[in-house]
Structures are given as structure tokens and as C-alpha cells.
Amino acid sequence: MTRPRVEDIAREVLGEEGTGPAGYSAAREWGVTTQVPSSFHLATLWTTDPIAGVTQHARRNKERTKLNAKEIALLELLRAPDLYVEAGWGTLVERVRDALAKKVVREDALRAAVAGERNTAVREGFAELAADLVAR
């Protein structure tokens, strides 16, 4: 029997609610980087004891409980898009547009969560993203 993927172990321990990829793990979720992180980065409402192969990031926004993992990954990318989105901002905009069209992510849920984000880069990045989605 093979060992489960580290992502699956982390989600089993931390739960699905309010948990999603962060950093380069989020960028890989959105397909906007070729970087492979040395550990799986995960944003969660509350961190736990260390999990081998996982880097945990605490995010206290309770609105994230209403988001799926892909939506959380988007918020995490907006913390530092210049760092994580090597494919360029335009590519991220197109990926988000496609995900919205396929109903993989929900704009209303994202807007509600962004309002509760303490990180100003996320709020500003989302405003720019929303404007670019309308403009193109």
C-alpha cells in the first residue's frame, strides 16, 4: 500500500473548511507557476501540531469557511502575485475568468471573504482583478 499524498493527510488533519493551498502550492493549483515547493503550503483558520511535509499558514478570516480550496488559493495568490504568478497577471485573469465561467469559483463568495481579509494586498489585488475581469 502506498502512502497518501501529503495534501490529503493535511486536509484530513485540518479539515476542508477554511483550508486551501498557499504560496507556490496555490500558484500550482491555478497553473500559473512551474515552481515546485519543497513542502505543501496550506492556509488554514487554525494551525495544528506540525505535519511532515506541510507548511501551515494561519488566516483568521472566518469568511474563508465558505470558500472552496481553489477560492482560498486565489486569495493566497493575491497576497503576492508578483512573486507567485510567474505566468503573468494576464494569465491569472484568464484562469479566473475561466473558473468563474465553469462555476469552479464564486465571485460573490470571494467578495464576501475579501471584505474580511486583514491583508491589504489581498483587498487591493482583488479590486484590480475584478476590474480586469470586466475590462477584458
C-alpha positions as CSV (number, residue, x, y, z in Angstrom):
1,M,0.0,0.0,0.0
2,T,1.3,3.4,-0.9
3,R,1.4,6.4,1.5
4,P,-1.3,9.0,0.9
5,R,-0.3,12.3,-0.6
6,V,0.8,14.9,1.9
7,E,-2.0,17.2,0.8
8,D,-4.6,14.5,1.6
9,I,-3.0,13.9,5.0
10,A,-3.1,17.7,5.8
11,R,-6.7,18.0,4.8
12,E,-7.6,15.0,6.9
13,V,-6.0,16.6,9.9
14,L,-7.0,20.2,9.3
15,G,-10.3,19.6,7.6
16,E,-11.6,21.0,4.4
17,E,-13.5,24.0,5.8
18,G,-11.4,27.2,5.5
19,T,-8.4,25.3,4.3
20,G,-6.6,25.7,0.9
21,P,-3.3,26.0,-0.8
22,A,-1.0,28.9,-0.1
23,G,2.2,30.3,-1.7
24,Y,3.6,28.3,-4.6
25,S,1.1,25.5,-3.8
26,A,-1.6,28.0,-4.6
27,A,0.1,29.0,-7.7
28,R,0.3,25.4,-8.8
29,E,-3.4,25.0,-8.1
30,W,-4.1,27.8,-10.5
31,G,-1.4,26.7,-13.0
32,V,0.5,30.0,-13.0
33,T,3.9,28.7,-12.0
34,T,6.3,25.9,-12.8
35,Q,7.9,26.1,-9.3
36,V,7.6,23.0,-7.1
37,P,7.6,23.9,-3.4
38,S,9.7,21.8,-1.1
39,S,6.7,21.4,1.2
40,F,2.9,21.7,0.6
41,H,1.9,25.2,1.8
42,L,-1.6,25.4,3.3
43,A,-3.6,28.3,4.6
44,T,-6.0,27.4,7.4
45,L,-8.0,29.1,10.1
46,W,-6.1,27.4,12.9
47,T,-2.8,25.7,12.7
48,T,-2.1,22.4,14.4
49,D,1.0,20.5,15.5
50,P,3.5,20.2,12.7
51,I,2.6,17.8,9.8
52,A,5.5,16.4,8.0
53,G,5.8,17.9,4.5
54,V,3.3,20.7,5.2
55,T,3.9,24.4,6.0
56,Q,0.9,25.8,7.7
57,H,-0.2,29.5,7.5
58,A,-2.9,30.8,9.9
59,R,-5.5,33.1,8.4
60,R,-8.2,34.3,10.8
61,N,-10.8,35.4,8.3
62,K,-13.9,33.3,9.2
63,E,-15.5,34.1,5.8
64,R,-12.9,31.6,4.4
65,T,-15.0,28.8,5.8
66,K,-17.5,29.5,3.0
67,L,-14.8,29.1,0.3
68,N,-13.5,26.1,-1.5
69,A,-9.8,25.3,-1.8
70,K,-9.4,26.9,-5.2
71,E,-11.0,30.1,-3.9
72,I,-8.7,30.2,-0.9
73,A,-5.8,29.6,-3.3
74,L,-6.8,32.7,-5.2
75,L,-6.8,34.8,-2.1
76,E,-3.4,33.5,-1.2
77,L,-2.0,34.3,-4.7
78,L,-3.3,37.9,-4.3
79,R,-1.1,38.3,-1.2
80,A,2.0,38.5,-3.5
81,P,1.1,37.9,-7.2
82,D,4.4,39.4,-8.4
83,L,6.2,36.6,-6.5
84,Y,3.9,33.6,-7.2
85,V,2.3,34.3,-10.6
86,E,5.3,33.7,-13.0
87,A,2.9,33.3,-16.0
88,G,1.9,37.0,-15.6
89,W,-1.1,38.8,-14.3
90,G,-3.0,38.4,-17.6
91,T,-2.7,34.7,-17.3
92,L,-4.2,34.8,-13.8
93,V,-7.0,36.9,-15.0
94,E,-7.8,34.5,-17.8
95,R,-7.6,31.5,-15.4
96,V,-10.0,33.2,-13.0
97,R,-12.4,34.2,-15.9
98,D,-12.5,30.5,-17.0
99,A,-13.0,29.3,-13.4
100,L,-15.9,31.7,-13.0
101,A,-17.5,30.6,-16.2
102,K,-17.2,27.0,-15.2
103,K,-18.5,27.8,-11.7
104,V,-15.4,26.4,-10.1
105,V,-15.1,29.6,-8.1
106,R,-17.9,32.0,-7.0
107,E,-17.5,35.7,-7.2
108,D,-20.0,36.5,-4.5
109,A,-18.3,34.2,-2.0
110,L,-14.9,35.7,-2.9
111,R,-16.1,39.3,-2.5
112,A,-17.5,38.4,1.0
113,A,-14.3,36.8,2.0
114,V,-12.1,39.6,0.6
115,A,-14.0,42.1,2.7
116,G,-12.8,40.2,5.8
117,E,-9.2,40.0,4.8
118,R,-6.7,41.9,7.0
119,N,-4.0,41.9,4.4
120,T,-4.4,45.0,2.3
121,A,-2.6,43.4,-0.7
122,V,-5.4,40.8,-1.0
123,R,-8.1,43.5,-1.0
124,E,-6.2,45.7,-3.5
125,G,-5.3,42.7,-5.7
126,F,-8.9,41.5,-5.8
127,A,-10.1,45.0,-6.7
128,E,-7.6,45.1,-9.6
129,L,-8.6,41.5,-10.6
130,A,-12.3,42.4,-10.6
131,A,-11.6,45.5,-12.7
132,D,-9.5,43.5,-15.2
133,L,-12.2,40.8,-15.5
134,V,-14.7,43.4,-16.5
135,A,-12.3,45.3,-18.8
136,R,-11.3,42.3,-21.0
